[in-house]
């Protein structure tokens, strides 16, 4: 409702804003009784009386990051980054941040997030380097901190929900601290992989192939490109697919677009799906799995280098934990992309003399 305001509302990945974010704005506009004032399309909300507007964009697209096009948008004086924890690359933030520089109007950057680990650049940049304690509410220099938890909305929550929270507080205080109170984690407790960094994919132009794990129900299909450098003991990882609900022909189309005819090593538990994908032109074959421990151990012997865009792989590496480290038992969660990588690593390190990665 203010004059001369142009808001850029982003998520790292935003698919179909008109189906996700914009309906929430429509609901609030309706509650306020202001339907006649706003003009709305699939990616923009315009106040026809003040000419102020909100643009909805994703930072990552199917073809890569669109940082340059976001930076070039004219007249932006407020940038909202929702689900900010998903933006791993601080350089992308800095590039867009420095483009918000309109004169004679207040410029704002708003980060909305659920805290993750203290290794994230947001913690280092806005908490650690400024001496700000987690959970702080107030101003520090030019930053306003707003930390909200269920306690701010307790009167509107059901007793059964509150009972679950109190049970978690008593039985698993660390999880309560992180998931319920929004505390920053030092690192996921009992994490399986701590041998990884963020970096460029395949700097030495190694031969690459892919690992794939199939989803079912609510689990995603994952496809990760893998390059193994045996001399330097490094494995490079690049996320291509991490999506739910894809049918065979849809999955095949995306695979062929992303990686063309690169060899894919996939979960042998889905032979019919593998044959369907082969029929549709995908260069794919099943892995002889072995034990989870054998694949994990091989991956732990190498330094894992993950691209900054591979947000789901990074999330899994931060959260894939042991159920019992002594017995080498793993919690079956946060492991969809990791399982695909494991299949690829097992296949190639157990078959060192394969030559070209192509199935005849």
C-alpha positions in Angstrom: 0.0 0.0 0.0 3.1 2.3 0.2 4.3 4.4 -2.8 7.4 3.5 -4.7 8.0 0.0 -3.3 9.2 -2.8 -5.5 9.6 -6.2 -3.8 11.5 -9.1 -5.1 10.2 -12.3 -3.4 12.5 -15.3 -4.0 13.1 -18.8 -2.9 16.2 -20.7 -4.0 13.8 -23.1 -5.9 10.4 -21.8 -6.7 8.2 -23.9 -8.9 4.9 -22.4 -10.1 4.5 -19.4 -7.8 0.8 -19.1 -8.8 0.2 -22.5 -7.2 2.2 -22.0 -4.1 3.0 -18.4 -2.9 0.6 -16.2 -4.7 -2.5 -18.0 -3.3 -1.3 -17.0 0.2 -1.2 -13.3 -0.9 -4.7 -13.7 -2.5 -6.0 -15.0 0.8 -4.7 -12.0 2.7 -5.9 -9.5 0.1 -9.4 -11.1 0.4 -9.3 -10.9 4.2 -8.5 -7.2 3.9 -11.3 -6.7 1.3 -8.9 -5.2 -1.2 -9.5 -7.4 -4.2 -10.4 -4.5 -6.5 -7.1 -2.7 -5.9 -4.6 -5.5 -7.0 -3.8 -6.9 -10.4 -2.4 -10.4 -10.2 -0.8 -12.7 -12.7 1.3 -15.9 -12.4 4.5 -14.1 -11.2 3.5 -10.6 -10.0 1.1 -8.7 -7.7 0.6 -5.1 -8.6 -1.2 -2.4 -6.5 -3.0 -0.5 -9.2 -3.5 2.6 -7.0 0.2 3.0 -5.8 1.9 1.1 -8.6 4.0 -0.8 -6.0 4.5 -4.4 -6.9 5.8 -7.8 -5.8 7.8 -10.0 -8.2 8.0 -13.7 -7.5 11.1 -15.5 -8.8 13.2 -18.6 -8.1 17.0 -18.2 -7.9 17.7 -21.6 -9.4 16.1 -22.6 -12.7 16.3 -25.8 -14.7 19.2 -24.3 -16.6 21.1 -23.1 -13.6 21.1 -20.0 -11.4 19.6 -16.8 -12.7 21.5 -14.4 -10.4 22.4 -12.1 -13.3 18.8 -11.6 -14.4 17.7 -11.0 -10.8 20.5 -8.5 -10.3 19.4 -6.6 -13.4 15.8 -6.1 -12.3 15.1 -2.4 -12.2 13.9 -0.5 -9.1 14.0 -3.2 -6.5 14.2 -1.8 -3.0 13.1 -4.8 -0.9 14.4 -8.3 -1.4 12.7 -11.2 0.5 14.6 -14.5 0.6 12.2 -17.2 1.9 13.6 -20.5 3.1 17.0 -18.8 3.1 18.7 -21.8 4.6 18.5 -23.4 1.2 20.8 -20.8 -0.3 24.2 -22.3 0.3 26.3 -20.0 -1.9 27.1 -16.7 0.0 28.3 -15.2 -3.3 24.8 -15.4 -4.8 23.4 -13.5 -1.8 26.1 -10.8 -2.0 25.5 -10.3 -5.7 21.8 -9.7 -5.3 22.2 -7.8 -2.0 24.5 -5.3 -3.6 22.0 -4.7 -6.4 19.4 -3.4 -3.9 20.4 0.3 -3.9 17.5 2.6 -4.8 17.9 6.2 -3.8 15.4 8.2 -1.7 13.6 5.1 -0.4 14.5 2.6 2.4 16.2 -0.5 1.1 15.5 -3.8 2.9 16.8 -7.4 2.8 14.5 -9.9 4.6 15.8 -13.4 5.3 13.2 -16.0 6.5 14.6 -19.3 7.6 14.7 -22.3 9.9 18.2 -22.5 11.5 20.3 -25.4 10.3 24.0 -25.9 11.3 26.5 -23.3 12.4 28.6 -24.1 9.3 26.0 -22.1 7.2 27.1 -18.7 6.0 24.0 -17.0 7.5 25.1 -18.0 11.0 28.7 -16.9 10.4 27.7 -13.6 8.7 24.9 -12.5 10.9 25.5 -14.2 14.3 29.1 -15.3 14.9 30.9 -12.3 13.2 28.5 -9.8 15.0 28.6 -11.4 18.4 24.8 -12.1 18.3 23.5 -14.9 20.4 21.0 -17.3 18.8 17.4 -16.6 19.8 18.1 -12.9 20.1 15.3 -10.4 19.4 16.2 -6.8 18.7 18.6 -4.6 16.7 22.3 -5.1 16.2 23.9 -2.5 14.0 21.7 -2.3 10.9 20.1 -5.7 11.3 16.7 -6.5 13.0 16.5 -10.0 14.5 13.1 -11.6 15.0 13.2 -15.1 16.5 9.7 -16.8 16.6 8.8 -20.1 18.2 5.6 -22.0 19.1 5.6 -20.0 22.4 4.5 -16.9 20.4 1.4 -18.7 19.2 0.8 -21.1 22.1 -2.8 -19.9 22.7 -3.8 -21.0 19.2 -2.3 -24.5 19.3 -4.1 -27.7 20.2 -3.4 -29.5 23.5 -2.4 -32.7 21.6 0.2 -30.8 19.6 1.6 -29.2 22.8 1.7 -32.6 24.5 3.8 -33.9 21.6 6.2 -30.9 22.0 6.5 -31.5 25.8 7.2 -35.2 25.2 10.0 -34.2 22.8 11.4 -31.7 25.3 11.6 -34.5 27.9 12.8 -37.4 25.7 15.0 -35.6 23.2 16.1 -32.2 24.4 18.6 -31.6 21.5 15.9 -32.2 18.9 13.5 -30.0 20.9 16.2 -27.2 21.0 16.7 -27.4 17.2 13.4 -28.3 15.7 11.0 -26.6 18.1 13.0 -23.7 19.5 15.0 -23.0 16.3 18.5 -23.4 17.8 21.5 -23.6 15.5 23.2 -27.0 15.5 27.0 -27.5 15.7 26.4 -30.4 13.4 23.9 -33.2 13.2 24.6 -35.6 16.1 26.2 -38.8 14.9 26.6 -37.6 11.3 27.9 -40.3 9.0 29.9 -38.0 6.6 32.1 -35.1 7.8 34.5 -35.5 5.0 32.9 -33.0 2.6 33.3 -29.5 1.3 31.6 -27.2 -1.1 33.5 -26.6 -4.4 33.4 -26.7 -8.2 32.4 -29.9 -10.0 35.1 -32.0 -11.7 37.9 -29.4 -12.0 40.3 -32.0 -13.6 37.8 -33.0 -16.4 37.5 -36.5 -15.1 35.1 -39.0 -16.8 31.7 -38.8 -15.2 28.7 -41.0 -14.7 25.6 -40.8 -12.4 24.0 -42.5 -9.4 20.3 -42.8 -9.0 17.9 -43.8 -6.3 14.2 -44.2 -7.0 11.5 -42.7 -4.9 8.2 -44.2 -3.7 5.3 -42.6 -1.9 6.7 -39.3 -0.5 10.3 -40.1 -1.3 12.0 -38.3 -4.2 13.8 -39.7 -7.3 17.4 -38.5 -7.1 20.0 -38.3 -9.8 23.6 -37.2 -9.0 26.5 -36.8 -11.4 29.7 -38.3 -10.0 33.4 -37.9 -10.8 35.9 -40.0 -9.0 39.6 -38.9 -8.8 41.4 -41.9 -7.4 44.8 -40.2 -7.4 43.7 -37.2 -5.3 41.1 -39.4 -3.4 38.2 -37.0 -4.2 34.7 -37.6 -5.3 32.9 -34.7 -7.0 29.1 -34.5 -6.8 26.5 -32.5 -8.7 22.8 -32.8 -8.1 20.5 -33.0 -11.2 17.2 -34.4 -10.0 15.5 -34.5 -6.5 11.8 -34.6 -7.2 8.7 -36.5 -6.2 5.9 -37.9 -8.3 7.5 -38.3 -11.7 6.2 -40.9 -14.1 8.6 -43.1 -16.1 8.3 -41.0 -19.3 8.7 -37.7 -17.4 11.7 -39.0 -15.5 13.3 -40.3 -18.8 12.8 -36.9 -20.5 14.5 -35.0 -17.6 17.4 -37.5 -17.4 18.1 -37.3 -21.1 17.9 -33.5 -21.0 20.2 -33.3 -17.9 22.9 -35.9 -18.6 22.2 -37.2 -22.1 23.7 -40.7 -22.5 25.9 -40.8 -19.4 25.9 -44.1 -17.6 23.5 -44.2 -14.7 24.0 -46.8 -11.9 20.6 -47.3 -10.2 18.9 -49.1 -7.4 18.6 -52.8 -8.4 15.4 -53.1 -6.3 13.4 -51.5 -9.2 14.2 -53.8 -12.3 10.9 -52.9 -14.1 11.5 -49.2 -13.8 15.1 -49.6 -15.0 13.8 -51.5 -18.1 11.2 -48.9 -18.7 13.9 -46.2 -18.6 16.2 -48.2 -20.9 13.4 -48.6 -23.4 12.9 -44.8 -23.3 16.6 -44.3 -24.2 18.3 -43.9 -20.8 21.7 -45.4 -20.4 21.0 -47.2 -17.1 22.0 -50.4 -15.3 21.4 -51.8 -11.9 24.0 -52.0 -9.2 25.0 -55.1 -7.2 24.4 -53.4 -3.9 26.5 -55.2 -1.3 26.0 -53.8 2.2 25.3 -50.2 3.1 28.4 -50.3 5.3 30.8 -51.2 2.4 29.6 -48.4 0.2 29.6 -45.8 3.0 33.1 -46.9 4.0 34.3 -46.4 0.5 32.8 -42.9 0.4 34.4 -42.1 3.8 37.8 -42.9 2.3 37.5 -40.0 -0.1 37.0 -36.3 0.2 33.5 -35.4 -1.1 33.3 -32.1 -3.0 29.7 -30.9 -3.6 28.6 -28.0 -5.8 26.9 -25.2 -3.9 23.7 -25.7 -6.0 23.3 -29.2 -4.8 21.2 -28.2 -1.8 19.5 -31.5 -1.2 22.8 -33.4 -1.2 24.2 -30.9 1.3 21.0 -31.2 3.4 21.4 -35.0 3.5 25.2 -34.8 4.3 24.3 -32.6 7.3 21.5 -34.9 8.5 22.4 -38.5 7.6 23.3 -40.1 10.9 24.1 -43.4 12.6 21.4 -45.2 14.6 24.2 -47.1 16.2 27.8 -46.1 15.1 29.4 -49.1 16.8 27.2 -51.6 15.0 27.3 -49.6 11.7 23.6 -49.1 11.6 22.1 -46.0 9.9 18.9 -44.1 10.2 16.9 -44.6 7.0 16.4 -40.9 6.4 18.2 -38.1 4.5 19.8 -40.7 2.3 18.1 -40.6 -1.1 20.8 -38.8 -3.0 23.5 -40.5 -0.8 22.2 -43.9 -1.8 22.4 -43.1 -5.5 26.0 -41.9 -5.0 26.8 -45.0 -3.1 25.6 -47.2 -5.9 27.8 -45.4 -8.4 30.9 -45.5 -6.1 30.4 -49.2 -5.4 30.1 -50.0 -9.1 33.1 -48.1 -10.3 35.5 -48.8 -7.4 34.5 -52.5 -7.5 35.1 -52.5 -11.3 38.3 -50.5 -11.9 38.9 -51.6 -15.5 35.6 -50.9 -17.1 36.9 -48.4 -19.6 34.2 -46.1 -21.0 31.1 -45.6 -19.0 28.6 -46.9 -21.5 26.4 -49.9 -21.5 26.5 -52.0 -24.7 
